């Protein structure tokens, strides 16, 4: 049994299910934000390690996916600051939504689920991103 399999055997089933549900979207996000695929995978792995460490607190929060998303954003930001050149996306939640929708091709419903927010919130963030992008062009 590999170290990863041993660790996975100790992880709670709800965490494993959550990881399975969001891992592909997390990797797409990290790849879009970071230049190197290896950095993106490292960011996602680090995020899941952080999420696992605080999984009970995430579950007791208002939104476990929202709590987990913060860990992913932090892990990606750490790598952006060290080794990767930032891509030309807006920063913050507006940029995240625009990136996931426009670059990764995710539906608004899927984005809401992964980020732990409502579809209405995703629509509002996307509209704000559009306004900010239009303001950058001028």
Secondary structure, 3 states (H helix, E strand, C coil): CCHHHHHHHHCCHHHHHHHHHHHHHHHHHHHHHCCCHHHHHHHHHHHHHHHHHCHHHHHHCCCHHHHHHHHHHHHHHHHHHHCCCCCCCCCHHHHHHHHHHHHCCCCHHHHHHHHCCCHHHHHHHHHHHHHHHHHHHC
